[in-house]
């Protein structure tokens, strides 16, 4: 595998897109808006985004999805865990996998500052993680309420590493939601293959699941789901055969 360019990192918590800091949610921020205007805007913008994403992801990312029928046909509460490798594609790929179901996505609050898309992220289904302990309860309530009817998407690696072909280690913190609800879990793994016609690789997205923890204790379910998702992502990542961007650990002196 030959990388087109190389990026150096100090730890797996490094940000290459500035997606980890900055924005603080206002105290009066509403995670779920019930007014008519918000509902109409959400329906219109989400529909337009689906149309755009179907073109963008398939034409520019050369997207191929494997195994989506299992997710589309699944009934009951679902949490979707995916590796984080595309700045635009990761906004839309899970929606294409889950269609016709509508998804909601747990995101860093810093994403609300992104130029162009930040102002409409709420209407696309973003659930920004608050830094204030006071708002954490409202955030979790919103996640649980949305999960009653819609798949919830989470990127446990947290930080975006574009075209990264391996799986970074992640903690079990984000798995407390399906653990508390005893919900099913699906795994979405983005992999990259050398293209015969294009400079950038093709993206093959594997959908695996559903998985459920057999543990009775919530903390044990949380830990088991984290390990299960990590193993499945690592297994699927072996399908990558081309590094468009090579990542190297920066040497410490």
ChimeraX attribute file (.defattr): number of C-alpha atoms within 10 A of each C-alpha:
attribute: neighborCount
match mode: 1-to-1
recipient: residues
	/A:1	11
	/A:2	11
	/A:3	12
	/A:4	12
	/A:5	10
	/A:6	12
	/A:7	13
	/A:8	13
	/A:9	15
	/A:10	11
	/A:11	9
	/A:12	14
	/A:13	15
	/A:14	15
	/A:15	15
	/A:16	14
	/A:17	11
	/A:18	13
	/A:19	21
	/A:20	18
	/A:21	11
	/A:22	13
	/A:23	17
	/A:24	15
	/A:25	17
	/A:26	10
	/A:27	10
	/A:28	7
	/A:29	12
	/A:30	15
	/A:31	19
	/A:32	18
	/A:33	13
	/A:34	9
	/A:35	8
	/A:36	9
	/A:37	9
	/A:38	14
	/A:39	13
	/A:40	12
	/A:41	15
	/A:42	19
	/A:43	14
	/A:44	13
	/A:45	16
	/A:46	22
	/A:47	14
	/A:48	12
	/A:49	16
	/A:50	17
	/A:51	12
	/A:52	12
	/A:53	20
	/A:54	15
	/A:55	14
	/A:56	16
	/A:57	19
	/A:58	16
	/A:59	11
	/A:60	15
	/A:61	18
	/A:62	18
	/A:63	22
	/A:64	14
	/A:65	18
	/A:66	15
	/A:67	14
	/A:68	19
	/A:69	13
	/A:70	16
	/A:71	22
	/A:72	14
	/A:73	12
	/A:74	13
	/A:75	11
	/A:76	12
	/A:77	19
	/A:78	25
	/A:79	23
	/A:80	26
	/A:81	25
	/A:82	25
	/A:83	28
	/A:84	25
	/A:85	22
	/A:86	17
	/A:87	14
	/A:88	13
	/A:89	18
	/A:90	17
	/A:91	20
	/A:92	21
	/A:93	22
	/A:94	24
	/A:95	23
	/A:96	20
	/A:97	22
	/A:98	21
	/A:99	15
	/A:100	10
	/A:101	14
	/A:102	18
	/A:103	26
	/A:104	23
	/A:105	24
	/A:106	19
	/A:107	22
	/A:108	21
	/A:109	22
	/A:110	19
	/A:111	20
	/A:112	23
	/A:113	15
	/A:114	15
	/A:115	8
	/A:116	9
	/A:117	13
	/A:118	14
	/A:119	13
	/A:120	16
	/A:121	22
	/A:122	23
	/A:123	18
	/A:124	26
	/A:125	22
	/A:126	23
	/A:127	26
	/A:128	21
	/A:129	18
	/A:130	22
	/A:131	13
	/A:132	12
	/A:133	9
	/A:134	10
	/A:135	19
	/A:136	13
	/A:137	12
	/A:138	16
	/A:139	21
	/A:140	15
	/A:141	14
	/A:142	15
	/A:143	21
	/A:144	18
	/A:145	12
	/A:146	19
	/A:147	22
	/A:148	14
	/A:149	15
	/A:150	20
	/A:151	26
	/A:152	27
	/A:153	27
	/A:154	21
	/A:155	21
	/A:156	22
	/A:157	20
	/A:158	21
	/A:159	21
	/A:160	22
	/A:161	22
	/A:162	16
	/A:163	22
	/A:164	23
	/A:165	26
	/A:166	19
	/A:167	22
	/A:168	18
	/A:169	11
	/A:170	16
	/A:171	14
	/A:172	16
	/A:173	12
	/A:174	18
	/A:175	23
	/A:176	18
	/A:177	18
	/A:178	24
	/A:179	24
	/A:180	14
	/A:181	14
	/A:182	19
	/A:183	18
	/A:184	21
	/A:185	26
	/A:186	20
	/A:187	26
	/A:188	28
	/A:189	27
	/A:190	30
	/A:191	27
	/A:192	25
	/A:193	19
	/A:194	18
	/A:195	13
	/A:196	9
	/A:197	8
	/A:198	10
	/A:199	10
	/A:200	20
	/A:201	23
	/A:202	23
	/A:203	24
	/A:204	19
	/A:205	24
	/A:206	21
	/A:207	26
	/A:208	21
	/A:209	18
	/A:210	16
	/A:211	16
	/A:212	17
	/A:213	21
	/A:214	11
	/A:215	15
	/A:216	10
	/A:217	11
	/A:218	18
	/A:219	16
	/A:220	15
	/A:221	22
	/A:222	23
	/A:223	18
	/A:224	19
	/A:225	24
	/A:226	21
	/A:227	14
	/A:228	16
	/A:229	24
	/A:230	22
	/A:231	13
	/A:232	16
	/A:233	24
	/A:234	18
	/A:235	13
	/A:236	20
	/A:237	21
	/A:238	13
	/A:239	16
	/A:240	20
	/A:241	15
	/A:242	22
	/A:243	22
	/A:244	22
	/A:245	18
	/A:246	18
	/A:247	19
	/A:248	11
	/A:249	11
	/A:250	11
	/A:251	8
	/A:252	5
	/A:253	3
